[in-house]
Amino acid sequence: MRREKVIEERLRSHRLSAPAQNVTDAARHMLAVQAQEFWGGRLALAARTKGDPTMREVDAAFDRGEIVRSWTMRGTIHAIPAADLGWVLGLTGERQIRQGAAVHRREGIDDEVVVRAERIARAALRGRDQLTRKELFAAFDAGGVPTAGQRSYHVLTRLSMNPVIVQGPVVPRDGAPTREQYFVLVDEWIPDAAAPADPLAEFFVRFIASHGPAGARDFAWWSGLPLGVARAAESAAAASDRLIVTDDGPEQTYVAAGPRPRRSPNAHEVVALPPFEEYYISYADRTVSCSPEFLAAVGPGVNGMVRPVILARGAIIGVWTHSLAVGRHEDDPLPELFAPDAATHAEVVDALARYRRFVTA
């Protein structure tokens, strides 16, 4: 499949040219969007939704319990529909815990500590109570699970991957965009979760539906699962007739079978997208969306960061910066264009203005 066609189909799969009806539908379609930068995960969902929803509107979906945030894959935080958290972690959680075993030993986090921390968390949060990160750490300290240094983070991730706790409702913040969530108990906040009949095949199909054309190597990178497991997922999904082959070479690529999202004539052709943007980060080969000479400028850099990008008609043409600090969040975002002729000045200004409305409205 030629590059132009791949871009066209990926824009549609990502709901960037075919926006979802609402934020929850966008989240359900994407399954998981990278969100260690909480504002970035919410912008990713807003960019895939009709009507340019504000951060407040995205927050409302978290407050209603429709979307949650947790360490779902690759040891990285993602925003995910609440109903899908359990079965996804059933595929990825144990591997993530094994990968963190050396750090846990160094921090003195053994099975006894994890059991004690779970007991404390359940006692503190029982009855659909909710605590900020600081309040939960105070409960751990008071209950005999010290949280000094990095230990607090690793106790938190372990309980999230088990999964015992999850980040749910948004903590209010005066005078600036929200940036934190309350922790809640998974079995109280998500009481009606159900696993698909074949979770591994479902995982692959949902990835292809939201990221295709893509293949097993892309899925292995995105999910954090070994390539052999990714190929098993590919085989199971292909046998279900839920995929269409788009490239039958040595590495097959697919889109989802059935009706494709309908492209909207009103979809924005130039958009400001967040750090760790799924349209860029989710592939073994990122040169479809970004020219090779610009990859280093986007990232991942030496610190692992991937910068917010400006996308014009499916191609990354620059990056941008902005602060969410109190007062500074109302400043204009600053673009840094790699290919200034790929979009008009007005298009870039409008894209960044939409982001500014997203965080200030």
N, C-alpha and C positions, 0 to 999 in steps of 0.2 A: 504494500500500500504506500503510495507516495506521501511525502511529508505533509503536504497541504491537506490531504484527506485525513491523515491521522490527527492533525490539529483540529480540523472541523469536527471529527467524531469525539475527540477528547473534550472539547469545549462543551459539547452536548452532554456527554456522560457526566462531566463535573457540574452540570447545571449552571454553567457560566453563560451559555447562549440559550439555555432553556430553563429559566428559573423556576423553582418550586413554588407552590401556592403559599406556603408559610414556612416558618423557621423549623418547626418540628418535622415537616415533610422533607425539608432539605437535609436535616440530620439523619432521618431514617434512610434516605437515598444514599447518602455518603457513608453510612455506617459508623465511621470514625474519622474525625479530622484532628490533626495534630494541634495541641492547645496548651503546651507548657507555658506559653504566653497567653494568659486567659483572654485578654482583649483580642488577640490574634485569632484564637479559635472561634470567638463570637463573630468577628469580622468575616471569617471564612464562610460561616453559615449565612450571614446577612447578604454577602455577595452572590449567594446562590438562591436568593429568595426574591420574589416579585415585590415591587414597591419600595425597595431600599429601606428595610426596617432599621430602626435605631438600636443602639446597645440596650436601651431599656426594654425594647420589645423582645430581644433575644434573652435578656435576663428573665423575663416573665416565663419563658419556656422552662428554664432551670427551676424557677420558683414553683411551677406547677408539677414538677417531678417528671416531665417528659424527656428531659435531657440531663445527663450527669457528666461528671468529668473524673477520670481516673487513669492509672498507669495500665493501659490495656495492651500495649505491645512495645517491643524494643526498649523497655524501661522508660518509656516516654508517655507523658500525659496526653490523652485524647478526649475530646468531647464525643459522646456516644449516646444514642437513645437508651434510656434507662432499661427498657425491655430487653436489650441486646447485651447488656454488660455481662451477665452471668455466663452465657454460653461462649462468648468470646474469651473471657478469662479462663474458661474451662479448657480452651485450646492453647492459650499463651501464658497463663499465670505460672504454672509449674516451671516452665522453661525460664521465665524471667527470674523466678526465685532462685533457681539453680545458678544462673549467671551472676547473681548477687551474693552467692554463698561466701566467697572469700572476703568480701567487704563486711558481711555480717559477722564472720568469725573475728575479724579485726576489731569490730566495734563491740564484741561480746554479746551479740544478739543470737542466742541459741533458742531451741524449742521452748524451754522453760520461760524465757523472757517473752517470747511471742504469746504463749498461753496467758501469762500474767497481763500483758498489754491488752489482749483481747478481752479479758475479764473486766479490766478497768474501763475500756471503751464501751463495752456493753452496759455496764452499770451507769456510766455517765450519760449515755445517750438513750437509754431505754425509755419507751413511751413517746417516741418520735421527737425527742429533744434534739437540739442541734447546738454545736459548739464551733467557735472559730478555731483555727489552728493553735493560736496561743493558749486558748482555754483548754483544748485537748491535751496539749503538752503539759500544762499545769496539773491536769488530772493524772497523767502518767507519772510525773515527778512525785506527787503526793502519794501515789499508790506503790511507789518503790521501783519504778522503771525510769531511771535517769535519762534525760534528753539533752545532755550537754553536747556541744559540737555537732557533728554530722549524725550522731546516733538517733536524734529525733526524726530526721528525714527518713532513715532506713527503717525505723519502727513503723512509721506512717505508710511507707510504700508496701511493706510486708503485709500489714493488715488490709491494705487496699487491694492487693493482689490475691488475697486468700479466698474470696473477698468478704471482709467484715464491715468495712466503712467505705464511704464514697463521698465525693464532694457534690453537694446538691444545691440548696437555695443560695442566693447571692447575698453577701453581707453589704448592707447600705454603706455609702460613703458620702459625706457632705462635701460639696464644692468641687468634686472631681469625678471622673468615671469610676465605677466600681471595679475592684481588682481582686476580690477574695470571695471564697464560698464557705458556707458552713459545712462541717462534717456531720453525716447522719449514718444510721445503721442501714446496711443494704437490705436486710430482710424486713425492715419496717418501711423503708422508703420505696422499695421496689417489691411489693408483695406478690405480684401476679406474673413474674417473669416466666417464660417458657422457652425451652430449647427447640431448635428445628430438628427434624428427623435425622438429618445427616449434617451435623455442624460443620465439618471440614469442607464439604462440598458447598454448603451455604456461604461459608467464609469466602471462598474463591469466587462464587457467583456474585456476591454483593460487591466484592472488590472490582470485578470486571464491569459490573453495571455502573459503578461510579467513577471508574478510572480508565475503562477501555477506549481504544484498543490497547491491550496489555497482555502479558503472558506470565508464565510461572516464575521466571526470574524477577520480574517486577513484584509479583505477589510475595515471593520469599523476602525481598528487601523490605517491603511495606509491613508485612505481618511479623517479621522477625523470626519466622519459622525456617528450619533447614530446607535447602532446595529439594531434598528427597521428599519431605513432607509436602512441600508446595506442589511437586509433580503428582503426588498421590491425590491432593486436593483437585488439581487440574483434571486428572483422569475421572475422578468421581463426578465432578461437575459436568464434564463433557458427556459422560454416559447418561446424564439426566436430560439431555436435549435442551438445556437452558442457555447454551452458548452458541455463537456463530463465529466460525473461523474467519479472520480477516487477513491473515498472512500464514500460509501453509509451509513456510520454510523450516529450517532446522529448529527454530524457536517459534512455535505457533503463538499467534496473538488472537484475541477474541474481543467481541462485544457481546452484550447480553441479547438473548433471543427475546422475541415478543416486541410489543410496541416500544419504540425509542422515545425518550423525552422530546416533546415538540419544541423546535426552535422558535423563539419569540422575536418578532421584528423590533420589539422595544428593548431588547437586551443591550446592555452597554458594551460597546466594542473596545473601549479603553477603561480599565479598572485598576484601582489601587488594592492590592492583595496583601495579606499579612505575612509575617515571618513564618517560616516553615510551611509555606503554602503547598497544599496537596497537589495542585496541578504541576508543580515543579519537583517537589521532594520525593514523590512516590514511585519513581522509576529508576531502574538500573542504569538506563541511559537518559540523561536529562537534556541532551542536545536537541531534542525535538522542539522543546519550548524555549531553549536558551542557546544562543550561539556559543560555540566552545570558548571563544575569547572572553566571554563575560561570566563564565561559570565561577571563576575564583572570586569575582566581585560580589556575586550573589551568595556563595557559600555552599556547603559548610566551610567556615573558616577555621583557624587554629583553635578557636574557643568553642567550636561546634555550632556557632550561630549561623542561621540562614536569614538573610535580610528581607524585609518587606519589598515586594516587587511591583512594578507598573507593567501591566500586560496590555498589549495592543494587538487586537485581532489574533490572539493566540500565541504571540511571541513576546518574550520578556524584553523590554526596551530600556529598563532602568530600575533603580531602587529609590527608596524614599525614607525619610526619618521624621519622627514626631515624638513629643514627650507627653505622657499622661500625668505628669506632676500637677499638683493643685495650681491653678492659674495658667500654667503653660499649656494645658490641654486645649485651650482656645486659640493657641497660635496656629498659623498656617503650616501644614506639612511641607517639607522641603524635598523636592525631587533631585535626583542625580541621574541624568539620562545617558545611556550608552549609545542609543540610536535616535538622536533628536528629530530626524526626518521621518521616523516611523509613525508618528502621531502629531497632530497639530497642537500648538500651544494651548488652544482652547480645550481640546480633548483632555490633555493632561491636567489642566487647572480644574476642569469639571470633575474628573475622577478623584482628585485629592479633596475637592470641596465636598463631595459625597461622603468621603471618609470623615471629614471634619464634622459634618452633620451627624454622622453615626455616633460619634463620641460626645457631642455637645447637646443634642436635642433632648 
